[in-house]
Amino acid sequence: MVRGEQGQVLTTRQCAVLGSPIEHSLSPAIHKAAYAHLGLDWSYGRYEVGAEDLEDFVAELDDSWRGLSCTMPLKHALVALGQPDDIVTLLGVGNTLVFDGHPSDPTTTRVCNTDVLGLEAALRDADAAGSTSALLVGNGATARSALAAVARLGVTHVTVLARSSQKTEALAMLGDRLGVAVDHVQLGGSFPRADIALSTVPADVQRDLAAALASASGVVFDAVYDPWPTPLARAVADEGSAKLLNGLDLLAWQALYQVELFTGQTVPVSVLLDAAHEALARRA
């Protein structure tokens, strides 16, 4: 229970996920499961908000609001609304707003990036800590977060498989700041084995390289989780030896860090994974 500016009692804390489109987000199910596990009478909603409307949306919130999860296309726009953490400063993108004061006050709002922390944690849980090399399919925004995550594991060399070498140059500049050497291989070309393989591209793009990628690493991450299984997931199952992670693992782990930021408490990641799988099954 908190009190507003005029002393009125506000019965619950509010959080939500914002983005566009947002109707299929699994975040409400995941966060509600976390709050129920913690015994908190908190709400977690879902709002369709575009980048041009984010600042106005936040300005209209009251003191009952504790935080927001922000997905596409808001990950750049939210950076200007508060004080960025180290990862946000590095990448220029975030996914979480934490309100330590009034939501409209940028001096008491934290801008955080739990995507990088979530992927790092998921990979650590798959025994990928101490890896030194990685294959990275794609060179867009998700690939930037993936590069930052594997650098935190100890990876020092990343081979990027992508169509555009120009975009890979931007990744290489980020790699320089992270202490990671980044090489470019044209999508469809041959590539070396690595400790970790990460696909950040849609299922149809990964189809022709799925078999080779599945046999090139002991840990494989596929950012896609719906529809499932993807060609890469099928190839990993056929190959039989690699550990497979997907976008639900990332979604649950990054939400765990959001829950910690919002509530100051933690929950077993299994609670969040179960909620994500159940929500996805209901949707299907």
Secondary structure, DSSP 8 states (H G I E B T S, - for coil): -EE-TTS-EE-S-EEEEEESS-TT-SHHHHHHHHHHHHT---EEEEEE--GGGHHHHHHT--TTEEEEEE-TT-TTGGGGGSEE-HHHHHHS---EEEESS-TT-GGGEEEE-HHHHHHHHHHHHTT-TT--EEEEE--SHHHHHHHHHHHHHT--EEEEEES-HHHHHHHHHHHHHHT-EEEEEETTS-----SEEEE-S-HHHHGGGHHHHHTS-SEEEES--SSSS-HHHHHHHHH-SSEEEEHHHHHHHHHHHHHHHHHS----HHHHHHHHHHHHHHH-
